[in-house]
Amino acid sequence: MRNSVITSSLLLFSCILFSQNLSWKDKASSIPIPIKWGNNLSGDFSFVNDWSYPEGVYKNEFGQISCDGLCPDEIEVVKDSTGRIYEDSLHAFYEFIDTTHQMHSIQCEAWCYEWGGTDFIEVFRKNENSVSCFTMTGINTHCSLNIEIIGDTCYVVINLKSIEQGGDVNFYCTSGYITINKKYWTEGIMKAEFSFNFEHIENPPKPIYWKGKIYAKIKTT
């Protein structure tokens, strides 16, 4: 069962990954942002020491690692009416859920529709001159920050996969900046600070923005 859950998660992740590549239309609709390269980024990057359990996994009031909402139905039988996991079932319970500590890779704040926060960004090298970045969505966050880096320029789009029917939309970058640590970049790590603003056709006086810091390993596709 656990293998099937993990397999399903990997398939979902693959779908997310391959949906993140920005189209030529996306790039043409966004203002190109020049990258500032440097070896000294001031500020606090200590968030890289923080971690979370996978979404839906948490420590319950009894001090046990449990899960809610995303649990396989089969494991509900090992909990009593208060949610406590029976002591003689703890080992079996943890065979079904992933209790991995997921290290945070982004610290950010934003205003966008259906935004509830995120602590994770994936960074993938597509080729020698191109890197694709996107923040992870979840139960409470349905918009993703997408950064396409090509050489010394990046293109930025917020992709909203709304829970409302017909609500999917892209918000295109109109201004902003990003500074990337060159030394870390050559070592396969994206250490960056950024702030982006986005077009808001539906309500121009209300700014859409996304800003923060990134510290993430650059993976290969």
C-alpha positions, 0 to 999 in steps of 0.5 A, spaced: 500 500 500 505 504 501 508 503 495 502 505 491 501 511 495 508 513 493 508 511 486 501 515 485 505 521 489 511 521 484 506 520 478 502 527 480 509 530 481 511 528 474 505 531 472 506 538 476 513 538 473 512 537 466 506 542 466 511 548 469 515 549 462 513 556 460 510 557 453 513 562 448 506 566 449 508 566 457 515 569 455 512 574 450 507 576 455 512 577 461 517 583 462 524 580 461 527 581 468 535 581 468 538 577 473 543 580 478 549 576 479 553 577 485 557 573 491 554 576 497 547 576 499 545 579 505 539 577 509 537 571 513 537 564 510 536 560 516 530 558 513 534 552 510 534 549 517 527 548 518 523 542 515 515 540 515 512 533 514 509 532 508 502 535 507 497 532 511 502 529 516 502 532 523 504 530 530 497 529 534 495 531 541 498 525 544 505 526 541 504 521 535 505 522 528 499 522 524 495 524 518 489 527 516 485 528 510 490 524 505 491 518 509 489 511 506 482 509 508 485 502 511 489 505 516 483 509 520 481 502 523 488 503 527 485 509 531 480 510 537 475 515 537 479 520 539 484 519 534 489 516 538 493 510 534 493 504 538 500 502 541 500 495 538 499 498 531 504 504 531 509 500 527 504 498 522 501 505 521 508 508 519 509 503 514 503 506 510 505 514 511 511 518 509 514 521 515 520 524 511 522 531 514 522 535 508 527 541 508 524 548 506 527 551 500 523 558 500 521 563 504 516 568 501 510 572 502 505 574 496 498 576 494 495 572 489 488 568 489 488 562 493 494 563 496 495 560 503 503 560 503 509 555 501 515 553 503 518 549 497 520 550 490 523 545 485 529 548 481 531 544 475 536 545 469 533 543 463 540 545 459 546 548 459 543 555 458 536 554 462 533 553 468 526 552 470 523 553 477 516 553 480 513 553 487 509 547 490 502 547 491 497 544 496 491 543 499 491 551 501 495 554 495 493 553 488 497 558 485 505 557 483 510 562 482 514 560 475 521 562 474 524 561 467 532 562 467 535 563 460 542 566 461 542 572 464 534 573 464 528 570 467 521 570 465 516 570 471 509 567 471 504 566 477 500 560 474 493 559 478 490 552 478 483 554 481 478 550 485 473 554 481 470 552 475 474 556 469 478 560 474 485 557 471 489 563 469 496 566 468 499 572 471 504 575 468 510 579 471 510 587 470 516 589 474 521 586 479 528 584 480 532 577 482 539 577 485 542 570 485 549 568 488 554 566 482 558 562 487 553 557 489 550 557 482 556 554 479 556 549 485 549 547 483 545 551 488 540 556 487 541 562 493 537 568 491 533 574 493 527 576 489 521 581 488 516 581 483 510 584 481 504 582 476 499 584 472 492 584 475 487 585 469 481 583 474 482 589 479 488 593 477 488 597 484 490 591 488 497 589 487 499 582 485 506 580 488 511 575 490 517 576 494 522 572 498 528 568 498 530 561 495 535 556 497 535 550 493 539 544 490 539 545 482 536 538 480 537 535 473 531 533 469 
